[in-house]
Amino acid sequence: MARYILNRILLMIPTLIFISFVVFVIIQLPPGDYLESYISELQSHGESIDMAEIERLRAQYGLDQPFLLQYVTWASGMLVGDFGYSFEYGLPVTDVVGDRLFLTVIISIFTIIFTWMIAFPIGMYTATHQYSWGDYGLTLLGFLGLATPNFLLALVMLYFANVTFGTSIGGLMDAEYINQPWSWGKVVSVLEHLWIPVVVIGTSGTAAMIRRLRANLLDELDKPYVTTGRAKGVPPFKLLVKYPLRVSLNFFVADIGSMLPSIISGAEIVAVVLSLPTTGPILIAALQSQDMYLAGSFLMFLALLTVIGVLISDLALALLDPRIRLQGEGAR
């Protein structure tokens, strides 16, 4: 096990180096750079342009250097925690991300908990009560959750929250706490607003997870080892949890590789509709404005979380399912 983990970690190094190069190529593909986009924006508004200042900024941030030198400067800076400078915000990337990354992580964690708390009991019920009225009713709700666009549900929830509970529309906290240091009042305000994006973002994921868990459980419940367990008098709930449910959790664990990147990217469209101060809208804006270092840093965060998530899911699957082994034993 230790040797396997060490080999995987060592393999992550060239993988991330290759991904960083690909990311840098992608963010450099559009013609021009942020300063050229900035010049075009000023010209469209009829404002004067100080070309000497533009050239000074280009030299200051290395935009006049060759492509490979720019890449090496950016990649080597990330190794010491310097992710570059955001031209759009006029701040280092780490300062721009700041609280937004923290709030994105909070929303994502609560969304995952909400999704699992709803999906597990409903999926288990529908699988063990196949073709019952409860199965049909919950399946209908699941299809409605899959069919309803998140942005439409976000608008409905905004209206419902404002009319019923008086929660201010949009954002993740009351206006008085924006850009203020953390306090107990700010925490309470965030919790008051948090349930709206959690329900909106988690709805479609919950519906899809219910369908997958139900299908996996139905497949396992028809296998001979379950019949044998029933014949031996194992209590139904204990039999369900100890064996079929454990095997059916494989896809939950396998999803960790895609779940961790979602902590950074978030639900961008929902974040825009709800005016959430998360990382999703910043990533979209950075790509649109060619804020190369900010966009590249986000993409590298996603890549890092992806390779870490895949490693965690592989190890967890080996612990969860005895049929999975990290080292082959076929030579025996």
Buried (B, 14 or more C-beta within 10 A) or exposed (E): EEEBEEEBEEEBEEBBEEBBEEBBEBBBEEEEBBBBBBBEEBEEEEEEEEEEEBEEBBEEBBBEBEEEEBBEBBBEBBEEEBBBBBBBBEBBBBEBBEEBBBBBBBBBEBBBEBBBEBBBEBBBBBBBEEEEEEBEEBBEBBEEBBEBEBBEBBBEBBEEBBEEEEBBBBBBBBEEBEEEEEEEEBEEBBEBBBBBBBBBBBBBBBBBBBBBBBBBBBEBBEEEEBEEBEEEEBEEEEBBEEBBBBBBBBEBBBBBBEBBBBBBBBBBBBBBBBEBBBBBBBBBBBBEBBBBBBBBBBBBBBBBBBBBBBBBBBBBBBEBBEEEEBEEEEEE
